[in-house]
Amino acid sequence: MKQAWSILCIACLAATGCMGNKDAFTTGSSGGGTVQAAAADGALIPATPQGTCGPGSHPETGMQGRVSQADHDSGAAALGFTCNTQLVGSLVTANAIGTVGGFKVERYVDASGHDCAYYDSTLLYPTNLADKQQGVAVIDMSDPTHPVKTDSLVTPAMLSPHESLVVSQQGGVLAAVLGNPAFGPGVVDVYDISKDCRHPVFKSSTPLGVFGHESGMSPDGKTFYSASPSTSTIVALDISNPSLPKPIWAGYYPSHGLSISADGNRAYVAGISGPAGVIILDVSEIQARKPNPQVKEISRVTWDLVTIPQNAIPITIKGKPYLVEIDEYSNGDGSPVVSSNGPVVGAARMIDISDEKHPKVISNMRLAVHNKENRATIANDPGASNPAGGYAGHYCNVPTRTDPTIVACSMILSGLRVFDIRDPANPKEVAYFNAPVQPRVLTVPAPASDWAMSSPAFVPERKEIWYTDGYSGFYAVRVTNGAWK
């Protein structure tokens, strides 16, 4: 199978005239690390404790993370649920037909001080076209109470970036690879956002990603990684000249999302097989631009109740390194559908990587709706059986990789959830925002409920979090009552 992929992928690259070296496709060599499994009995993992919802909150009526049929019937869901959060501003599509929010929200402040948000405008292209939405939305956030759309990016990858939209803060670069839930043809688009983030400057669109679904980027903005879990391929592109990307390495790893260390020398891969978990790769030769770079596998870590790892973000707390990881879907068979027989799933977790050859899970960030003992109770909630959502987790992000005090996660029907991680072994949920359920033209195949799947962005100086909901659009939310320390 790998040989077949090599022939196909090399043919794709050779056709571009940029690369024809079959040795660039490697499986990676072991660095001596071993797979480490979490020892905890998943059935005993409790929901993360919650803090107190302060003044101005409109808390959930019952179980942590739940939006029940009774909440819909009473009108409570239409008001939304908040705990230590308040809405600052939004761009909402009334009576939407398709999906109008996607998988990523990014923030960038340019050299002139313009403050911008970027988000992909659909969970699945072209379901947004009926709502007169397309591509990646560019939003002027100079007044967060009144977001203003200034541009739409509609080059091939931006029309359907799936989960790959990414920004380099250091490099002032925005990029994505054309993808879909399986795998797309791998066209990579690159934009310069450094001078005026409100109007990104198109630099290139090239078929060098081979296959597309997810992505990663070195913090310096010089290396873009196209990742496809369905084909188990990763391609590294040199985009130091964004007008002329060049393939420099490709390999076989079942990569969903991947995050790159601050120095560019490590890739933290959310691997979906072999077993599923996190793969730590030494990519220093790629970062150093060595000829025919070699990638070494340092270690892997899995856990008892792994489903489909989505992304893993390296952080440090008081000088000690960790990963924030989240799985998507809520059943061990890869299905997000809530069932009374499904296993208990820890939606997100903290992983200690101080010994990178022996990483270990030290805590979980999860809601009561994720626990097995509650599955029968919530199985018939509106949207709980949605095959692309339910109460599963999807993305987490942090406001900074150095001493973040919070993690914010999109947990689909449960909305945006905020966890205090100052004590990484004992996280606590301190805030949430589950947007008011909006009326929709189409409620098939699922009832009209929230569909929060995006990686959020942050404005630490104002304690704001920006995210999108697939069914309604873009939200800027402020964390209140001192919940964000």
Secondary structure by P-SEA (a helix, b strand, c coil): caaaaaaaaaaaaaaaccccccccccccccccccbbbbccccccccccccccccccccccccccccccaaaaaacccccbbbcccccccccccccccccccccbbbbbbccccccbbbbccccccccccccccccbbbbbcccccbbbbcccccccccccccccbbbbcccccccccccccccccbbbbbbbccccccbbbbccccccccccccccccccccbbbbbbccccbbbbbbcccccbbbbcccccccccbbbbcccccccccccccccccbbbbcccccccccccbbbbbcbbbbccccccccbbbbbbcccbbbbbcccccccccccccccccccccccccccccccccbbbbcbbbbccccccccccccccccccccccccccccbbbbcccccccbbbbbcccccbbbbbccccccccccccccccbbbbccccccccccccccccccccccbbbbbccccbbbbbbbbcccccc
